[in-house]
């Protein structure tokens, strides 16, 4: 005996199939050729940029070394500008970006906030060194392999700044390891 599918079931299936394809076509990111990998890069860059600003402000206020204070202020300033450029690019492409740090970065900020003196300085710089090495690798990948030309251009434009930050972080870390005190300005002038 042949069983017939009720007509309402057919209508529901047709609606689901048509509805899914209509929603997929209405996504502005899809119409602007933004791959999942590009969207992931934008999200990660936005969260990381926000963390750089907040941690930089923390260092500018809390560090015991003037070099670390200056470096932190540079991170806050430079990443604040890059964050705005990324936000403008994402809006143009219809990509939503986070307005807060990742949970990992929030935990790092909480940890650093509990430190003081040279312990804060060393811990902040160690975090920045590792973070900028990872960021540089991600920005190089996006600049080389990204699918969306605007996101690739943002990555390419921002990469030299990140490389400069890494160089300055390495120098600042060497300075504090050698014992440059809070009143030291060596390296600080180079960051301005």
C-alpha positions as CSV (number, residue, x, y, z in Angstrom):
1,X,0.0,0.0,0.0
2,X,1.4,3.3,-1.0
3,X,1.4,6.0,1.6
4,X,0.7,9.6,0.6
5,X,2.5,12.6,2.2
6,X,0.1,15.1,3.5
7,X,0.1,18.4,1.5
8,X,0.9,20.4,4.5
9,X,4.2,18.5,4.9
10,X,5.1,19.3,1.3
11,X,4.4,23.0,1.9
12,X,6.5,23.1,5.0
13,X,9.4,21.4,3.2
14,X,9.1,23.7,0.3
15,X,9.1,26.7,2.6
16,X,12.1,25.5,4.5
17,X,14.1,24.9,1.3
18,X,13.1,28.3,-0.3
19,X,13.5,30.2,3.0
20,X,17.0,28.9,3.5
21,X,18.1,29.9,0.0
22,X,16.5,33.3,0.4
23,X,18.2,34.0,3.7
24,X,21.5,32.9,2.3
25,X,21.1,35.4,-0.6
26,X,20.2,38.2,1.7
27,X,23.4,38.0,3.7
28,X,25.4,41.2,2.7
29,X,28.7,39.5,3.6
30,X,28.0,36.8,1.0
31,X,27.3,39.3,-1.7
32,X,30.6,41.1,-0.9
33,X,32.6,37.9,-1.3
34,X,33.6,37.6,2.4
35,X,34.8,34.1,3.2
36,X,34.4,32.4,6.5
37,X,38.1,32.6,7.0
38,X,38.1,36.4,6.3
39,X,35.2,36.8,8.8
40,X,37.1,34.9,11.4
41,X,40.2,37.0,10.8
42,X,38.1,40.2,11.2
43,X,36.6,38.9,14.5
44,X,40.0,37.9,15.9
45,X,41.6,41.1,14.8
46,X,38.8,43.2,16.4
47,X,39.0,41.3,19.7
48,X,42.8,41.5,19.7
49,X,42.8,45.1,18.9
50,X,40.4,46.0,21.7
51,X,42.7,44.0,24.1
52,X,45.8,45.9,22.9
53,X,44.0,49.2,23.7
54,X,42.8,48.1,27.1
55,X,46.1,46.4,28.1
56,X,48.0,49.4,26.8
57,X,46.0,51.8,28.9
58,X,46.6,49.5,31.9
59,X,50.3,49.6,31.3
60,X,50.4,53.3,30.7
61,X,48.8,53.8,34.1
62,X,50.3,50.9,36.1
63,X,53.8,50.2,34.9
64,X,56.8,51.1,37.0
65,X,59.1,51.5,34.1
66,X,58.7,54.7,32.0
67,X,59.7,52.5,28.9
68,X,56.8,50.2,29.6
69,X,54.4,53.1,30.3
70,X,55.4,54.7,26.9
71,X,55.1,51.4,25.1
72,X,51.6,50.8,26.6
73,X,50.5,54.2,25.5
74,X,51.8,53.5,22.0
75,X,49.8,50.3,21.9
76,X,46.6,52.0,23.0
77,X,47.1,54.8,20.4
78,X,48.2,52.7,17.4
79,X,45.6,49.9,18.0
80,X,42.9,52.4,18.6
81,X,43.5,53.8,15.1
82,X,43.7,50.3,13.6
83,X,40.5,49.3,15.4
84,X,38.6,52.2,13.8
85,X,40.0,51.3,10.3
86,X,38.9,47.7,10.8
87,X,35.5,48.8,12.1
88,X,35.0,51.0,9.0
89,X,36.0,48.2,6.7
90,X,33.8,45.6,8.4
91,X,30.8,48.0,8.3
92,X,31.3,48.6,4.6
93,X,31.3,44.8,4.0
94,X,28.3,44.2,6.3
95,X,30.4,42.2,8.9
96,X,29.5,42.5,12.5
97,X,32.5,42.8,14.8
98,X,32.7,42.3,18.6
99,X,32.8,45.4,20.9
100,X,34.6,43.6,23.7
101,X,37.8,41.6,24.3
102,X,37.8,37.8,24.2
103,X,37.3,35.9,27.4
104,X,41.0,34.9,27.2
105,X,42.1,38.5,27.0
106,X,39.7,39.5,29.8
107,X,41.4,36.9,32.0
108,X,44.8,38.2,31.0
109,X,43.8,41.8,31.9
110,X,42.5,40.6,35.3
111,X,45.8,38.7,35.9
112,X,47.9,41.7,35.0
113,X,45.8,44.0,37.0
114,X,46.7,42.0,40.1
115,X,50.4,42.6,39.5
116,X,52.5,45.6,40.4
117,X,56.0,47.0,40.0
118,X,58.6,45.1,37.9
119,X,56.4,41.9,38.1
120,X,53.7,43.8,36.1
121,X,56.2,45.2,33.7
122,X,57.8,41.8,32.9
123,X,54.5,40.0,32.6
124,X,52.9,42.7,30.4
125,X,55.9,42.7,28.0
126,X,56.0,38.9,27.9
127,X,52.3,38.8,27.0
128,X,52.8,41.5,24.3
129,X,55.8,39.7,22.8
130,X,53.9,36.4,22.4
131,X,50.7,38.2,21.3
132,X,52.4,40.3,18.6
133,X,54.3,37.2,17.2
134,X,50.9,35.5,16.8
135,X,49.3,38.6,15.4
136,X,52.0,39.0,12.8
137,X,51.6,35.4,11.6
138,X,47.8,35.9,11.3
139,X,48.1,39.2,9.5
140,X,50.7,37.7,7.1
141,X,48.4,34.8,6.3
142,X,45.5,37.2,5.7
143,X,47.6,39.5,3.5
144,X,48.7,36.5,1.4
145,X,45.7,34.2,1.4
146,X,42.7,36.3,2.2
147,X,39.8,36.3,-0.3
148,X,38.4,39.8,0.2
149,X,40.5,42.5,-1.2
150,X,39.6,45.1,1.4
151,X,40.3,42.8,4.3
152,X,43.6,41.8,2.7
153,X,44.5,45.5,2.2
154,X,43.8,46.2,5.9
155,X,46.0,43.3,6.9
156,X,48.8,44.4,4.6
157,X,48.6,48.0,5.7
158,X,48.6,47.1,9.4
159,X,51.4,44.5,9.2
160,X,54.3,47.0,9.3
161,X,52.9,48.6,12.4
162,X,52.7,45.2,14.2
163,X,56.2,44.4,13.1
164,X,57.4,47.8,14.5
165,X,55.5,47.0,17.8
166,X,57.3,43.6,18.0
167,X,60.7,45.3,17.5
168,X,59.8,47.9,20.2
169,X,58.5,45.3,22.5
170,X,61.7,43.3,22.2
171,X,63.8,46.4,22.9
172,X,61.6,47.4,25.9
173,X,61.8,43.9,27.3
174,X,65.6,44.0,27.0
175,X,65.7,47.4,28.7
176,X,63.6,46.3,31.7
177,X,65.6,43.0,31.9
178,X,68.8,45.1,32.1
179,X,67.2,47.0,35.0
180,X,66.2,50.3,33.4
181,X,64.2,51.9,36.2
182,X,61.0,53.9,36.2
183,X,62.8,57.2,35.5
184,X,64.6,55.8,32.5
185,X,63.7,57.2,29.1
186,X,65.9,55.1,26.9
187,X,63.7,53.6,24.2
188,X,60.8,55.8,25.3
189,X,61.6,58.6,22.9
190,X,61.9,56.1,20.0
191,X,58.3,55.1,20.6
192,X,56.8,58.5,20.2
